[in-house]
Amino acid sequence: MTIAGDATSPPFDHAGFVEDYDQLRTGCGAVLLGRDVLRVSGADAVEYLQGQLSQDVAALDLGESADALILTPQGKLDALVRVVRTGADELTVDVDAGFGPAVATRLMRFKLRVKVDLEPLDWRCVALRGPLAPAPGGADRALPGTSVTATFSWNGVSGVDLLGEAPEIPEGVRPCSVEAWESVRVEAGIPVMGAELDERTIAAEADLLDRSVSFTKGCYTGQELVARLDARGNRVARHLRGLVVAGPDADAPGVARGSEIVFEGKVVGTVTSSAWSPTLGCPVALGYIHRTVVPPSTVELRVARPGADDTDTATTLSAEVRLLPLV
């Protein structure tokens, strides 16, 4: 998945940006998203992933998919992945582009005396997004180049992903830009690896537990921290929040990744992603913010100019902290 590092003024220089955005929000649009895919197969494949992933892999029916966490023994995040049951002894695991090798290395590390093969696949992903996207398992499964279909649903954004060597965009579906999808993603608060999610992340901070953790399955690597936090009401020091930037529509500057979030004179977080929101008519952003900042609250964003080292030269913007999704 492409990550937008900076949001600029509204990207109307891209002629179809608004049309793309509207299609992803209200119809069905197609976006080429980077995903790294692994095939996990063998007599012990299901049992092995059951002990490595936070999700109940054994409960997946053929063709069913679910999000899951791969955690360190200390409970920190190695990766947010999706697992699809493709056979009795075969599954695929896919993750944001660029993180496949790390996932493969992590899974290989614990592969001792089990009959499991891990195979990286040279696949692509066509993401169909919008309320009119077809359900998986229908005609889309027969599309040339598509080997696996998987549902997608997050904070009101729905669709289906077509995965395979060369999946084709279905007839009548509008190809849309990654920039338009990035606007939808940030508005919805959908985290991605390398921006909102990294080795410092605790799953509860990004509100990942309900969708990616089974609390009824057996043990898995990193379970202890997840269970302990759940018992304590998932009280963590910071939370992923949305930011709506104030300012005139045409003049609001961009919000760079890493910009400091300041509340009552103290730095309480940093911006992880930003984009232009056609619905709200202003830049929006995501960031981890200390739990003492209760939405809705007004904060300042210290947006450093490219190449500037002195924070005194940073542009200061006003923004409102909100719960996700923003739209």
C-alpha positions in Angstrom: 0.0 0.0 0.0 1.3 3.4 -0.9 1.6 5.7 2.1 1.1 9.4 1.6 3.8 11.2 3.6 2.4 14.7 3.1 -1.0 16.2 2.3 -0.9 19.2 0.1 -3.6 21.6 -0.8 -6.5 19.8 -2.6 -5.0 17.7 -5.4 -7.4 19.1 -8.1 -4.4 19.1 -10.5 -5.3 15.4 -10.8 -8.3 15.7 -13.1 -10.2 12.7 -11.9 -9.4 13.0 -8.1 -12.9 14.0 -7.0 -14.6 11.5 -9.3 -12.3 8.7 -8.1 -13.0 9.6 -4.5 -16.8 9.7 -5.0 -16.7 6.3 -6.7 -14.7 4.8 -3.8 -17.2 6.3 -1.4 -20.5 5.8 -3.1 -20.1 3.3 -6.0 -17.3 0.9 -6.8 -13.8 1.9 -7.7 -10.7 -0.2 -8.3 -7.3 0.6 -6.8 -4.0 -1.2 -7.4 -2.7 -1.7 -3.9 0.7 -3.2 -3.0 0.4 -6.5 -1.1 3.0 -9.1 -0.3 1.5 -12.6 -0.3 2.8 -15.9 1.2 1.4 -19.4 0.6 1.5 -21.5 3.8 0.9 -25.2 3.1 1.5 -28.6 4.5 0.0 -31.1 6.9 0.7 -28.9 9.9 0.0 -25.5 8.2 -3.3 -24.7 10.0 -2.0 -25.9 13.4 1.2 -23.9 12.9 -0.5 -20.6 12.1 -2.9 -21.3 14.9 0.0 -21.0 17.3 1.6 -17.9 15.6 -1.4 -15.7 14.7 -3.8 -14.0 17.1 -6.8 -15.1 15.0 -8.6 -18.4 15.2 -7.2 -19.8 11.9 -8.7 -23.3 12.5 -12.2 -21.9 12.5 -11.9 -20.4 9.0 -14.0 -22.1 6.3 -12.7 -22.6 2.8 -12.5 -19.2 1.1 -13.0 -17.3 4.3 -10.6 -14.6 5.4 -9.8 -12.7 8.6 -7.3 -10.1 9.8 -4.7 -11.3 12.3 -1.7 -10.1 14.3 1.8 -11.5 14.3 3.3 -10.5 17.6 6.6 -10.6 19.3 6.9 -12.7 22.4 6.6 -9.5 24.3 3.3 -8.7 22.6 4.4 -5.9 20.4 3.4 -5.8 16.7 5.4 -7.6 14.1 2.7 -7.3 11.4 -1.0 -6.9 10.8 -1.8 -9.5 8.2 -4.8 -11.1 6.5 -5.2 -14.9 6.3 -7.3 -16.7 3.8 -8.2 -20.4 3.9 -7.6 -21.7 0.4 -7.5 -25.5 1.1 -7.7 -28.1 3.8 -3.9 -27.7 4.4 -3.3 -24.5 2.6 -3.7 -20.8 3.4 -2.4 -17.5 2.1 -1.1 -14.7 4.3 -0.9 -11.2 2.9 0.5 -7.9 4.3 1.2 -4.4 3.1 3.8 -4.2 0.4 7.4 -4.3 1.6 6.7 -6.3 4.7 6.4 -9.7 3.2 10.0 -10.7 3.7 9.9 -9.7 7.4 6.7 -11.7 7.9 8.3 -14.7 6.2 11.4 -14.4 8.3 9.4 -14.1 11.5 7.3 -17.2 10.6 10.3 -19.2 9.7 11.9 -18.5 13.0 9.4 -20.6 14.9 9.0 -23.3 12.2 10.6 -26.2 14.1 9.8 -29.9 13.4 6.6 -29.1 11.6 5.4 -30.0 8.1 4.9 -26.5 6.7 6.2 -24.9 3.5 6.3 -21.1 3.2 6.3 -19.7 -0.4 6.4 -16.1 -1.4 4.0 -15.5 -4.3 4.5 -13.0 -7.1 0.9 -11.7 -6.9 -0.8 -8.4 -7.2 -3.9 -7.0 -5.5 -6.8 -5.2 -7.2 -8.8 -3.6 -4.4 -12.5 -3.0 -5.2 -13.9 -0.4 -2.8 -17.3 1.0 -2.3 -20.8 -0.1 -1.4 -21.4 -1.5 -4.9 -18.4 -3.7 -4.9 -19.3 -7.4 -5.6 -19.3 -10.0 -2.9 -16.4 -12.5 -3.0 -17.1 -16.0 -4.3 -19.3 -14.8 -7.1 -18.4 -13.9 -10.7 -15.2 -12.2 -9.6 -13.6 -15.5 -8.6 -13.7 -16.5 -12.3 -11.8 -13.3 -13.4 -8.6 -14.0 -15.3 -5.6 -13.8 -13.1 -7.5 -13.9 -9.8 -6.7 -16.8 -7.5 -8.0 -15.6 -4.2 -10.8 -13.2 -3.2 -11.1 -11.6 0.3 -13.6 -9.3 1.8 -12.6 -5.9 3.2 -14.6 -3.9 5.8 -13.2 -1.2 8.1 -15.0 1.7 9.7 -17.7 1.9 7.1 -15.5 1.3 4.1 -16.2 -2.0 2.4 -15.2 -4.0 -0.7 -13.3 -7.0 -1.9 -9.7 -7.7 -2.9 -8.7 -9.7 -5.9 -5.4 -11.4 -5.5 -3.4 -13.3 -8.1 -0.7 -13.2 -10.7 -2.6 -10.6 -12.8 -6.1 -9.9 -11.6 -8.2 -7.8 -13.9 -10.4 -4.9 -13.1 -14.0 -6.1 -13.7 -15.8 -4.5 -16.6 -17.6 -1.3 -15.7 -15.5 -0.6 -12.6 -13.7 2.7 -12.6 -9.9 2.6 -12.1 -9.1 5.0 -9.3 -5.9 6.7 -8.1 -4.0 5.7 -4.9 -4.3 9.4 -3.9 -8.1 9.1 -3.8 -7.9 5.9 -1.8 -5.5 7.6 0.6 -8.1 10.2 1.3 -10.7 7.5 2.1 -8.2 5.5 4.2 -7.2 8.5 6.4 -10.8 9.6 6.8 -11.7 6.1 7.9 -8.7 5.7 10.2 -7.4 2.5 8.5 -3.9 1.9 9.7 -1.1 0.6 7.5 2.3 -0.9 8.1 5.2 1.6 8.2 3.0 4.5 9.1 0.5 3.7 11.9 1.8 0.3 12.6 5.4 -0.7 13.5 7.5 -2.6 16.0 6.5 -0.1 18.8 2.8 -0.6 18.3 0.6 -2.2 20.9 -2.6 -3.6 19.2 -5.0 -1.9 21.6 -3.5 1.5 20.7 -4.7 1.1 17.1 -8.1 -0.5 18.1 -7.1 -3.7 16.4 -8.3 -6.2 19.0 -12.0 -6.7 18.1 -11.2 -7.4 14.4 -8.0 -9.4 14.7 -7.8 -11.3 18.0 -9.7 -14.4 19.1 -10.0 -14.6 22.9 -11.4 -18.1 22.8 -8.6 -20.0 20.9 -5.5 -21.6 22.4 -2.2 -20.0 23.1 -0.2 -18.0 20.5 3.0 -16.0 20.5 2.5 -12.7 22.3 -0.8 -13.6 23.8 0.1 -12.7 27.4 0.3 -8.9 26.9 -3.0 -8.9 24.8 -4.8 -10.9 27.5 -3.4 -8.7 30.3 -4.5 -5.5 28.6 -7.9 -6.9 27.8 -8.4 -7.8 31.5 -7.5 -4.2 32.4 -9.9 -2.6 29.9 -7.2 -2.1 27.3 -5.9 1.0 29.1 -2.9 2.2 27.0 -0.9 5.4 27.1 -1.9 6.5 23.6 -4.6 6.0 21.0 -4.8 6.4 17.2 -7.0 9.5 16.6 -8.1 11.6 13.7 -7.2 15.2 13.1 -9.3 17.8 11.2 -7.1 20.8 10.2 -8.7 24.2 10.5 -8.1 26.9 7.8 -9.4 28.2 4.5 -10.0 25.5 2.0 -7.6 26.6 -0.7 -4.9 27.9 1.6 -4.5 25.2 4.2 -0.9 23.8 3.9 0.1 20.2 4.0 0.7 18.2 7.2 3.9 16.3 7.0 4.4 12.9 8.6 6.2 13.4 11.9 4.6 16.8 12.6 4.3 17.3 16.4 0.9 17.4 18.0 0.8 19.9 20.8 -1.8 20.2 23.6 -1.7 22.9 26.3 2.0 23.5 25.5 3.1 19.8 25.6 3.9 17.5 22.7 1.3 14.7 23.0 1.9 12.9 19.7 3.0 12.9 16.1 1.2 12.8 12.7 1.5 9.4 11.0 -0.5 10.0 7.7 -2.4 12.8 6.1 -4.5 13.5 3.1 -7.0 16.0 1.6 -10.6 15.3 2.5 -13.1 16.3 -0.2 -16.0 15.7 2.2 -14.7 17.9 4.9 -12.9 20.3 2.5 -9.6 20.4 4.4 -6.6 18.4 5.3 -7.1 15.5 7.6 -4.5 13.3 9.4 -4.0 10.4 11.7 -1.7 10.3 14.7 -1.1 8.6 18.0 -2.1 11.0 20.8 -1.8 10.6 24.6 -4.8 9.4 26.4 -5.1 12.6 28.4 -6.3 14.4 25.2 -10.0 13.6 25.1 -11.8 14.1 21.8 -13.0 16.5 20.7 -10.1 18.7 21.7 -8.3 21.5 19.9 -4.5 21.0 19.4 -1.7 22.7 17.5 0.3 21.0 14.7 3.9 22.0 14.3 4.5 21.4 10.7 8.2 21.7 9.8 9.2 23.0 6.4 11.2 20.5 4.3 14.8 20.7 5.2 14.2 22.9 8.3 16.0 21.8 11.5 14.8 24.6 13.8 11.3 23.9 15.2 10.8 27.6 15.7 10.5 27.9 11.9 7.7 25.4 11.7 4.3 26.4 10.5 1.7 26.1 13.3 -1.8 24.9 12.4 -4.9 24.5 14.5 -6.6 21.1 14.4 -9.4 19.2 16.2 -8.8 15.8 17.6 -11.7 13.5 16.8 -12.6 9.8 17.2 -12.4 7.7 14.1 -13.8 7.5 11.5 -13.8 11.1 10.5 -16.3 10.6 7.7 
